[in-house]
Amino acid sequence: MLTQFLGINDFGLAVGYYQLPDGSQHGFLYDTGTQTYTFLDDPSAAVSGVSITQITGVNDAGEITGFYVDAATGLQRGFIATAVPEPGTFALLIGSLLLMSISRIRSIRMNRSVRRRSP
């Protein structure tokens, strides 16, 4: 078995592929912060039981690039896609928005209270 990391962005999202003994190659994203993998394969990539998908790059916007071998034609096809955030990322976003909302509500209430006390 072979594993290769081919790129990493400033946010610690690494990309690459791993190869199985039958020659199949499967793309992945690896989050260095949470130490979790997300495996990505193009559904059109299986040729005679061998699947080939490689994720070859990632930028700071979370866009990934790579290629797969098209099962119908046997040709390599490049792609660009947006990496799907982990569920934990959504939880952090929702939590941050909630805290910002609470802070904003408190600020508005304090401003109203100060105005009422002013002569």
C-alpha positions, 0 to 999 in steps of 0.5 A: 500500500502507498500513501502520498500527501500532495498538497496542504493549505494554510489552514492545515487541510492536506490532500493526496491519495492512497493506492491499494495492492490491486492498483486502485487509487483513492483521493483523500482530504486530511484535516491536520487539526482534527486528524480526520480523513475524508475519502473522495472518489469520483463515481465514474472512476472505476475501470475494470474494477480498478478505481483511480482518483487523486486529489493533487492540490488545495488552496486556502479557499478550500478548492481542491484539484485533481484527476480521475480515470473515466471508466467509460473512456479510460481517459484522465479527467481533471477536476476542481471542486470545493472541499466539504467542511467537516460537521465540526466546522459547521458547529463552530460557525453556528456557535460563533454566530450565536455568541455574536448575536448574544453579544449584539443583543446585550450591547443594544440593551445596554445602550437603551438603558444608558439613554434612559438614564441620561438627563 
